């Protein structure tokens, strides 16, 4: 128990096990000290104190809470859950909110024990639900925890999955249907469940066998069929059947399936519905013939997907490079297989975004980049400066650009030669120096110079750079800026001796960053755990 600043108590029941800790919060606990006979006949024996404050001394609160916990310990948690079920829904005591907190705390500190309790309680509630509405109510409390456990465990016994699959809870059936290790026999059973949500979950399962998917392909529910149409295990003959489904969404799911045969894709490429053709156009297993056909489609979205498809042939891309819609020309400008002729034409495009997309394409030859480095628009020149394959002589030209954004891109390009970076280190623009400080290929001498920069965020970028020399990091570990020391503490390549120094830092966030560093030694973590206040 702790006291808040206003003097009211904060009551918690703490569970500890396996080096972990979790707590349950209580609104209030009080014990009536007088004989039971002294209460009026119509008095409430259990009443919430939320709106009826009980005035006790701090000691009184503590002893009341201690008595309550002692009672739970004496009776046992299993018995408490059973007694709560028999008592029905309550506003106070070991009510549903308390039970949920207890289960959550147990799953945090002792998952195996919590699961055993849940399974015992589950069986108890299933039997109770058959004869009492309260059983169904308390069953609804336990099911979310079972689902959470099932979602997180790599292996659940088949007999347990079978038990869950036969319960009335739709959510539990869905969880079993989606579980990767559910045996085919149980999936077959769930595929026959009346609730379509369960059948959809079976169709979602990545390990559902072809014979069950074949059965579900004949389902009356559209969502079930379109989910089957997406599944990688659906047999080609079934996909062929679904390609003729009257529902557009089902045909779209088949059109996007990477396992759909070319013959079926040809048929879907001629579908009357544009959304279906759109799906074929984005299928990366579409043949050059199909994509060439769709490159002339009347619908913009179909042509756009063809322009983005990695399998689109050069001839189709050249045709799309002359499309009236700028977004399609942008897609061609970005495509790794666009021809030199198509890219050359696009360098003269009237739209800036098209020319910038050409400039950013890593497959563009040097002569095109050299041409675009002299473009009248700074955004295009910036695209050249960011290109991973731009030549040093072009970067040297752009380093002298009058636009600061272009210079920033040169400073941040990992392929910029050291001689050019040295030219930028003295730049008066702090954002250029900041980008330079974060460059993973910046030479040690430049990083050392930027490590004493007057701008805090330049020094922070040096502190976070994984290639910063250790002696520079050691200097920055004593920087007057808390953010800079945090950056050193986060650096994945900072040596242990610097982390040890920062573990004693006066700033708690710096120390927290030390604890979160993936390479922090165990002895430093032990020190931080035993010295939370430094």
C-alpha positions as CSV (number, residue, x, y, z in Angstrom):
1,X,0.0,0.0,0.0
2,X,1.2,3.5,-0.8
3,X,-0.3,6.9,0.0
4,X,-1.1,9.4,-2.7
5,X,-0.3,13.1,-2.2
6,X,-3.9,13.8,-1.1
7,X,-3.5,11.1,1.6
8,X,-5.8,8.5,0.0
9,X,-4.5,5.0,-0.2
10,X,-3.3,3.2,-3.4
11,X,-3.9,-0.5,-2.7
12,X,-2.2,-3.3,-4.7
13,X,-1.9,-7.0,-4.5
14,X,1.5,-7.9,-5.9
15,X,2.3,-11.3,-7.5
16,X,6.0,-12.3,-7.8
17,X,7.4,-15.4,-9.5
18,X,10.3,-16.3,-11.8
19,X,12.0,-12.9,-11.3
20,X,8.9,-11.1,-12.6
21,X,6.3,-8.9,-10.9
22,X,2.7,-7.9,-11.6
23,X,0.1,-6.3,-9.5
24,X,-3.7,-6.0,-9.1
25,X,-5.2,-2.7,-8.1
26,X,-8.0,-2.6,-5.5
27,X,-10.5,0.3,-5.2
28,X,-10.9,-0.2,-1.5
29,X,-10.9,-3.0,1.1
30,X,-12.6,-2.6,4.5
31,X,-13.6,-5.1,7.2
32,X,-16.7,-4.6,9.4
33,X,-15.4,-5.2,13.0
34,X,-18.7,-5.5,14.9
35,X,-20.7,-8.7,15.2
36,X,-22.8,-9.7,12.2
37,X,-25.9,-9.7,14.4
38,X,-25.4,-5.9,15.0
39,X,-26.2,-5.1,11.3
40,X,-29.7,-4.2,10.4
41,X,-31.6,-7.0,8.6
42,X,-31.7,-5.1,5.3
43,X,-28.0,-4.0,5.4
44,X,-25.8,-4.6,2.3
45,X,-23.1,-7.1,3.3
46,X,-21.0,-6.1,0.2
47,X,-21.0,-2.5,-0.9
48,X,-18.6,-0.6,-3.3
49,X,-16.7,2.2,-1.7
50,X,-16.4,4.1,-4.9
51,X,-19.3,6.4,-4.1
52,X,-19.4,5.6,-0.3
53,X,-16.0,6.4,1.0
54,X,-14.8,4.5,4.1
55,X,-12.8,6.6,6.5
56,X,-9.9,4.6,7.9
57,X,-6.4,5.4,9.0
58,X,-3.6,4.3,6.7
59,X,-2.9,1.5,9.1
60,X,-6.5,0.5,9.0
61,X,-6.4,0.3,5.2
62,X,-3.3,-1.8,5.3
63,X,-4.6,-4.3,7.8
64,X,-7.9,-4.6,5.9
65,X,-6.0,-5.3,2.6
66,X,-3.7,-7.7,4.4
67,X,-6.7,-9.6,5.8
68,X,-8.3,-9.7,2.4
69,X,-5.1,-11.1,0.8
70,X,-4.7,-13.6,3.6
71,X,-8.2,-14.9,3.0
72,X,-7.5,-15.4,-0.7
73,X,-4.3,-17.2,0.2
74,X,-6.0,-19.4,2.7
75,X,-8.9,-20.4,0.4
76,X,-6.8,-20.6,-2.8
77,X,-7.3,-18.8,-6.1
78,X,-9.1,-21.8,-7.7
79,X,-11.6,-21.8,-4.9
80,X,-12.0,-18.0,-5.1
81,X,-12.9,-18.3,-8.8
82,X,-15.4,-21.1,-8.1
83,X,-17.0,-19.1,-5.2
84,X,-17.2,-16.0,-7.4
85,X,-19.1,-18.1,-10.0
86,X,-21.5,-19.4,-7.4
87,X,-22.1,-15.9,-6.1
88,X,-23.0,-14.6,-9.6
89,X,-22.2,-11.2,-10.9
90,X,-21.1,-8.8,-8.1
91,X,-20.1,-5.1,-7.9
92,X,-17.5,-5.7,-5.3
93,X,-15.4,-8.5,-3.7
94,X,-13.8,-11.0,-6.1
95,X,-15.8,-9.7,-9.0
96,X,-15.2,-10.0,-12.7
97,X,-12.8,-7.0,-12.8
98,X,-10.8,-8.5,-10.0
99,X,-10.7,-11.9,-11.7
100,X,-9.5,-10.3,-15.0
101,X,-6.7,-8.5,-13.2
102,X,-5.6,-11.6,-11.3
103,X,-5.5,-13.7,-14.5
104,X,-3.6,-11.0,-16.3
105,X,-1.1,-10.7,-13.5
106,X,-0.7,-14.5,-13.3
107,X,0.0,-14.8,-17.1
108,X,2.7,-12.2,-16.7
109,X,4.6,-13.9,-13.8
110,X,3.7,-17.6,-14.1
111,X,2.2,-18.4,-17.6
112,X,2.2,-22.2,-17.1
113,X,0.4,-21.9,-13.7
114,X,-2.1,-19.3,-15.1
115,X,-2.8,-21.6,-18.1
116,X,-3.5,-24.6,-15.7
117,X,-5.9,-22.4,-13.7
118,X,-7.6,-21.2,-16.9
119,X,-8.1,-24.7,-18.2
120,X,-9.5,-25.9,-14.9
121,X,-11.7,-22.9,-14.7
122,X,-12.7,-23.3,-18.3
123,X,-13.9,-26.9,-17.7
124,X,-15.7,-25.8,-14.6
125,X,-17.4,-23.0,-16.5
126,X,-18.4,-25.2,-19.4
127,X,-20.3,-27.5,-17.0
128,X,-21.8,-24.6,-15.2
129,X,-22.9,-22.9,-18.4
130,X,-25.1,-25.9,-19.2
131,X,-27.2,-25.3,-16.0
132,X,-26.7,-21.7,-15.1
133,X,-26.5,-18.3,-17.0
134,X,-23.8,-17.2,-14.6
135,X,-21.6,-20.0,-15.9
136,X,-21.8,-18.5,-19.4
137,X,-21.0,-15.1,-18.0
138,X,-17.9,-16.2,-16.3
139,X,-16.9,-18.3,-19.3
140,X,-16.8,-15.1,-21.3
141,X,-14.2,-13.8,-18.8
142,X,-11.8,-16.7,-19.2
143,X,-12.0,-17.1,-23.0
144,X,-10.0,-13.9,-24.0
145,X,-7.1,-15.2,-21.9
146,X,-7.2,-18.6,-23.5
147,X,-7.2,-17.0,-27.0
148,X,-4.3,-14.8,-26.0
149,X,-2.3,-17.8,-24.8
150,X,-3.2,-19.8,-28.0
151,X,-2.1,-16.9,-30.2
152,X,1.3,-16.7,-28.5
153,X,2.2,-20.3,-28.0
154,X,4.0,-22.3,-30.8
155,X,2.5,-25.6,-29.8
156,X,-0.9,-26.5,-28.3
157,X,-1.9,-30.1,-27.7
158,X,-4.3,-31.4,-30.4
159,X,-6.7,-32.7,-27.7
160,X,-6.9,-29.1,-26.2
161,X,-7.5,-27.6,-29.7
162,X,-10.3,-30.2,-30.2
163,X,-11.9,-29.2,-26.9
164,X,-11.8,-25.5,-27.8
165,X,-13.2,-26.1,-31.3
166,X,-16.3,-27.7,-29.9
167,X,-17.3,-24.9,-27.5
168,X,-20.0,-22.3,-28.2
169,X,-17.6,-19.4,-28.3
170,X,-17.2,-18.1,-31.9
171,X,-14.0,-16.2,-30.9
172,X,-12.4,-19.4,-29.6
173,X,-13.4,-21.4,-32.7
174,X,-11.9,-18.6,-34.9
175,X,-8.6,-18.7,-32.9
176,X,-8.4,-22.5,-33.3
177,X,-9.2,-22.2,-37.0
178,X,-6.4,-19.7,-37.5
179,X,-3.8,-21.5,-35.4
180,X,-1.0,-22.7,-37.6
181,X,-0.7,-26.1,-36.0
182,X,-4.3,-27.1,-35.9
183,X,-4.6,-30.6,-37.3
184,X,-6.5,-31.1,-40.6
185,X,-9.2,-33.2,-38.9
186,X,-10.1,-30.2,-36.6
187,X,-10.0,-27.8,-39.5
188,X,-12.3,-30.1,-41.5
189,X,-14.7,-30.0,-38.5
190,X,-14.6,-26.2,-38.3
191,X,-15.0,-25.9,-42.1
192,X,-18.5,-27.3,-41.5
193,X,-19.5,-24.8,-38.7
194,X,-22.6,-22.7,-39.5
195,X,-20.9,-19.4,-38.5
196,X,-19.2,-18.0,-41.7
197,X,-16.6,-16.2,-39.5
198,X,-15.2,-19.5,-38.5
199,X,-15.1,-20.9,-42.0
200,X,-13.3,-17.7,-43.2
201,X,-10.8,-18.3,-40.4
202,X,-10.2,-21.9,-41.7
203,X,-9.6,-20.4,-45.2
204,X,-7.1,-17.9,-43.8
205,X,-5.0,-20.6,-42.1
206,X,-1.8,-20.9,-44.1
207,X,-1.7,-24.7,-43.5
208,X,-5.2,-25.5,-44.6
209,X,-4.9,-28.5,-47.0
210,X,-6.2,-28.3,-50.6
211,X,-9.1,-30.7,-50.0
212,X,-10.6,-28.5,-47.3
213,X,-10.1,-25.4,-49.5
214,X,-11.8,-27.3,-52.3
215,X,-14.8,-27.8,-50.0
216,X,-14.9,-24.2,-48.9
217,X,-14.7,-22.9,-52.5
218,X,-18.3,-24.2,-52.8
219,X,-19.4,-22.1,-49.8
220,X,-22.5,-19.9,-50.0
221,X,-20.7,-17.1,-48.2
222,X,-18.8,-14.6,-50.5
223,X,-16.1,-13.8,-47.9
224,X,-15.3,-17.5,-47.5
225,X,-14.9,-17.9,-51.3
226,X,-12.8,-14.8,-51.8
227,X,-10.5,-16.0,-49.0
228,X,-10.1,-19.3,-50.7
229,X,-9.3,-17.4,-53.9
230,X,-6.3,-15.8,-52.1
231,X,-4.9,-18.9,-50.6
232,X,-1.6,-20.3,-51.9
233,X,-2.7,-23.9,-51.4
234,X,-5.9,-23.6,-53.4
235,X,-5.6,-26.1,-56.3
236,X,-5.4,-24.6,-59.9
237,X,-8.6,-26.3,-60.9
238,X,-10.5,-24.6,-58.0
239,X,-9.0,-21.2,-58.9
240,X,-10.3,-21.8,-62.4
241,X,-13.8,-22.4,-61.1
242,X,-13.7,-19.4,-58.8
243,X,-12.5,-17.2,-61.8
244,X,-16.0,-17.6,-63.2
245,X,-17.8,-16.7,-59.9
246,X,-20.5,-14.1,-60.3
247,X,-19.0,-12.0,-57.4
248,X,-16.4,-9.4,-58.5
249,X,-14.4,-9.7,-55.2
250,X,-14.0,-13.4,-55.7
251,X,-12.7,-13.0,-59.2
252,X,-10.3,-10.2,-58.0
253,X,-8.9,-12.5,-55.3
254,X,-8.1,-15.1,-58.0
255,X,-6.7,-12.5,-60.3
256,X,-4.2,-11.5,-57.6
257,X,-3.2,-15.0,-56.6
258,X,0.4,-15.8,-57.6
259,X,-0.6,-19.4,-58.2
260,X,-3.3,-18.7,-60.7
261,X,-2.4,-20.3,-64.0
262,X,-1.6,-18.1,-67.1
263,X,-4.7,-19.5,-69.0
264,X,-7.0,-18.3,-66.2
265,X,-5.2,-14.9,-66.0
266,X,-5.8,-14.5,-69.8
267,X,-9.5,-14.9,-69.2
268,X,-9.5,-12.5,-66.3
269,X,-7.5,-10.0,-68.3
270,X,-10.5,-9.7,-70.6
271,X,-13.1,-9.5,-67.7
272,X,-15.8,-6.9,-68.1
273,X,-15.0,-5.5,-64.7
274,X,-12.0,-3.1,-64.5
275,X,-11.2,-4.1,-60.9
276,X,-10.6,-7.7,-62.0
277,X,-8.3,-6.6,-64.8
278,X,-6.6,-4.3,-62.3
279,X,-5.9,-7.4,-60.1
280,X,-4.4,-9.3,-63.1
281,X,-2.2,-6.2,-63.9
282,X,-0.6,-6.2,-60.5
283,X,0.0,-10.0,-60.4
284,X,3.8,-10.4,-60.6
285,X,3.4,-13.8,-62.2
286,X,1.5,-12.3,-65.2
287,X,3.1,-13.2,-68.5
288,X,4.6,-10.6,-70.9
289,X,1.7,-11.3,-73.3
290,X,-1.0,-10.6,-70.7
291,X,0.8,-7.4,-69.5
292,X,1.2,-6.1,-73.0
293,X,-2.5,-6.6,-73.6
294,X,-3.4,-4.7,-70.4
295,X,-1.0,-1.9,-71.2
296,X,-3.6,-0.7,-73.7
297,X,-6.5,-0.9,-71.3
298,X,-8.9,2.0,-71.2
299,X,-8.8,2.1,-67.4
300,X,-6.0,4.3,-65.8
301,X,-5.6,2.0,-62.7
302,X,-5.1,-1.1,-64.9
303,X,-2.4,0.7,-67.0
304,X,-0.8,2.1,-63.8
305,X,-0.5,-1.4,-62.3
306,X,1.1,-2.7,-65.5
307,X,3.6,0.1,-65.3
308,X,4.6,-1.0,-61.8
309,X,4.6,-4.7,-62.5
310,X,8.2,-6.1,-62.4
311,X,7.5,-8.4,-65.3
312,X,6.2,-5.8,-67.7
313,X,8.2,-6.1,-71.0
314,X,10.3,-3.3,-72.4
315,X,7.9,-2.7,-75.4
316,X,4.9,-2.2,-73.1
317,X,6.9,0.2,-70.9
318,X,7.9,2.3,-73.9
319,X,4.2,2.5,-74.8
320,X,3.2,3.5,-71.3
321,X,6.1,6.1,-71.1
322,X,4.0,8.1,-73.6
323,X,0.8,7.8,-71.6
324,X,-1.2,11.0,-71.0
325,X,-1.4,10.4,-67.3
326,X,1.7,11.6,-65.3
327,X,1.4,8.9,-62.6
328,X,1.9,6.2,-65.3
329,X,4.9,8.0,-66.8
330,X,6.3,8.3,-63.2
331,X,5.9,4.5,-62.7
332,X,7.8,3.9,-66.0
333,X,10.5,6.4,-64.9
334,X,11.0,4.3,-61.7
335,X,10.8,0.9,-63.4
336,X,14.1,-1.1,-63.3
337,X,13.5,-2.5,-66.8
338,X,12.7,0.7,-68.7
339,X,14.8,1.1,-71.9
340,X,17.3,3.8,-72.4
341,X,15.1,5.3,-75.2
342,X,12.1,5.5,-72.8
343,X,14.2,7.1,-70.0
344,X,15.8,9.6,-72.4
345,X,12.4,10.8,-73.6
346,X,11.2,11.1,-70.0
347,X,14.2,13.4,-69.1
348,X,12.5,16.0,-71.2
349,X,9.0,15.5,-69.7
350,X,7.2,18.7,-68.7
351,X,6.3,17.3,-65.3
352,X,8.9,17.8,-62.6
353,X,8.0,14.6,-60.7
354,X,8.5,12.5,-63.8
355,X,12.0,13.9,-64.4
356,X,12.9,13.5,-60.6
357,X,11.7,9.9,-60.8
358,X,14.2,9.3,-63.7
359,X,16.9,11.0,-61.6
360,X,16.3,8.7,-58.6
361,X,16.2,5.5,-60.7
362,X,19.3,3.5,-59.7
363,X,19.4,1.9,-63.1
364,X,19.8,5.1,-65.1
365,X,23.1,5.4,-67.0
366,X,25.6,8.2,-66.1
367,X,24.9,10.3,-69.3
368,X,21.2,10.7,-68.3
369,X,22.2,11.7,-64.7
370,X,24.7,14.2,-66.0
371,X,22.0,15.8,-68.1
372,X,19.5,15.9,-65.2
373,X,22.2,17.4,-62.9
374,X,21.8,20.5,-64.9
375,X,18.0,20.6,-64.8
376,X,16.4,23.9,-64.0
377,X,14.4,22.5,-61.1
378,X,16.2,21.9,-57.8
379,X,14.0,18.9,-57.0
380,X,15.3,17.1,-60.0
381,X,18.9,17.9,-59.2
382,X,18.2,16.7,-55.6
383,X,17.0,13.4,-57.1
384,X,20.4,13.0,-58.9
385,X,22.3,13.8,-55.7
386,X,20.4,11.0,-53.9
387,X,20.9,8.4,-56.6
388,X,23.0,5.6,-55.1
389,X,25.0,5.1,-58.4
390,X,25.7,8.7,-59.3
391,X,29.3,9.3,-60.3
392,X,31.7,11.3,-58.1
393,X,32.3,14.0,-60.8
394,X,28.5,14.6,-60.8
395,X,28.4,14.8,-57.0
396,X,31.3,17.3,-57.1
397,X,29.3,19.5,-59.5
398,X,26.2,19.3,-57.3
399,X,28.1,20.0,-54.1
400,X,28.6,23.5,-55.5
401,X,24.8,23.9,-56.2
402,X,23.2,27.1,-55.1
403,X,20.3,25.2,-53.6
404,X,20.8,24.0,-49.9
405,X,18.5,21.0,-50.4
406,X,20.7,19.7,-53.2
407,X,23.8,20.2,-51.1
408,X,22.2,18.3,-48.2
409,X,21.5,15.3,-50.4
410,X,25.1,15.3,-51.5
411,X,26.2,15.4,-47.9
412,X,24.0,12.5,-47.0
413,X,24.8,10.3,-50.0
414,X,26.9,7.3,-48.8
415,X,28.9,7.3,-52.1
416,X,30.0,10.9,-51.9
417,X,33.9,10.9,-51.9
418,X,35.7,12.1,-48.8
419,X,37.2,15.0,-50.7
420,X,33.7,16.4,-51.4
421,X,32.6,15.8,-47.9
422,X,35.6,17.7,-46.6
423,X,34.4,20.6,-48.8
424,X,31.0,20.6,-47.1
425,X,32.2,20.3,-43.5
426,X,32.8,24.0,-43.3
427,X,29.4,24.9,-44.7
428,X,27.5,27.5,-42.7
429,X,24.2,25.7,-43.2
430,X,23.8,23.6,-40.1
431,X,21.4,21.2,-41.8
432,X,24.1,20.3,-44.4
433,X,26.5,19.6,-41.6
434,X,23.8,17.5,-39.8
435,X,23.3,15.4,-42.9
436,X,27.1,15.0,-43.2
437,X,27.4,13.9,-39.6
438,X,24.9,11.1,-40.2
439,X,26.6,9.9,-43.4
440,X,27.7,6.3,-42.7
441,X,30.8,6.7,-44.9
442,X,31.9,10.0,-43.4
443,X,35.7,9.7,-42.6
444,X,36.8,9.7,-38.9
445,X,38.5,13.0,-39.3
446,X,35.3,14.7,-40.4
447,X,33.2,13.0,-37.7
448,X,35.8,14.2,-35.1
449,X,35.5,17.8,-36.4
450,X,31.7,17.7,-36.4
451,X,31.8,16.1,-32.9
452,X,32.8,19.6,-31.5
453,X,30.3,21.5,-33.7
454,X,28.5,24.3,-32.0
455,X,25.1,22.9,-33.0
456,X,23.7,20.3,-30.6
457,X,21.9,18.3,-33.3
458,X,25.0,18.1,-35.4
459,X,26.8,16.5,-32.5
460,X,23.8,14.3,-31.8
461,X,24.0,12.9,-35.4
462,X,27.7,12.2,-34.8
463,X,26.8,10.4,-31.5
464,X,24.3,8.2,-33.3
465,X,26.5,7.4,-36.3
466,X,27.5,3.7,-35.9
467,X,30.8,4.5,-37.6
468,X,31.9,7.2,-35.3
469,X,35.3,6.4,-33.7
470,X,35.4,5.4,-30.1
471,X,37.5,8.4,-29.0
472,X,34.9,10.8,-30.4
473,X,32.1,8.8,-28.7
474,X,34.1,9.0,-25.4
475,X,34.2,12.8,-25.8
476,X,30.5,13.1,-26.6
477,X,29.6,10.9,-23.6
478,X,30.5,14.0,-21.5
479,X,28.7,16.5,-23.8
480,X,26.7,19.1,-22.0
481,X,23.6,18.2,-24.1
482,X,21.5,15.4,-22.6
483,X,20.3,14.5,-26.1
484,X,23.9,14.0,-27.3
485,X,24.7,11.6,-24.4
486,X,21.4,9.8,-25.2
487,X,22.7,9.4,-28.8
488,X,25.9,7.9,-27.6
489,X,24.0,5.5,-25.3
490,X,21.9,4.4,-28.2
491,X,24.8,3.9,-30.6
492,X,25.0,0.1,-31.4
493,X,28.8,0.2,-31.7
494,X,29.6,2.1,-28.5
495,X,32.2,0.2,-26.4
496,X,31.2,-1.2,-22.9
497,X,33.5,1.2,-21.0
498,X,31.5,4.2,-22.3
499,X,28.2,2.5,-21.5
500,X,29.5,1.9,-18.0
501,X,30.3,5.6,-17.7
502,X,26.8,6.6,-19.0
503,X,25.1,4.1,-16.7
504,X,26.0,6.6,-13.9
505,X,24.7,9.6,-15.8
506,X,22.7,12.1,-13.9
507,X,19.9,12.1,-16.5
508,X,17.5,9.1,-16.1
509,X,16.7,9.0,-19.8
510,X,20.4,8.6,-20.7
511,X,20.6,5.7,-18.2
512,X,17.4,4.2,-19.8
513,X,19.0,4.4,-23.2
514,X,22.0,2.5,-21.9
515,X,19.7,-0.3,-20.7
516,X,18.0,-0.4,-24.1
517,X,21.3,-0.7,-26.0
518,X,21.3,-4.1,-27.7
519,X,25.0,-4.7,-26.8
520,X,24.9,-3.6,-23.2
521,X,26.8,-6.1,-21.0
522,X,24.9,-8.0,-18.3
523,X,26.9,-6.5,-15.4
524,X,25.8,-3.0,-16.5
525,X,22.1,-4.1,-16.7
526,X,22.5,-5.5,-13.1
527,X,23.9,-2.2,-12.0
528,X,21.1,-0.2,-13.5
529,X,18.5,-2.6,-12.0
530,X,20.0,-2.2,-8.5
531,X,20.5,1.5,-8.8
532,X,17.3,2.9,-10.4
533,X,17.9,6.3,-8.9
534,X,21.5,6.3,-10.2
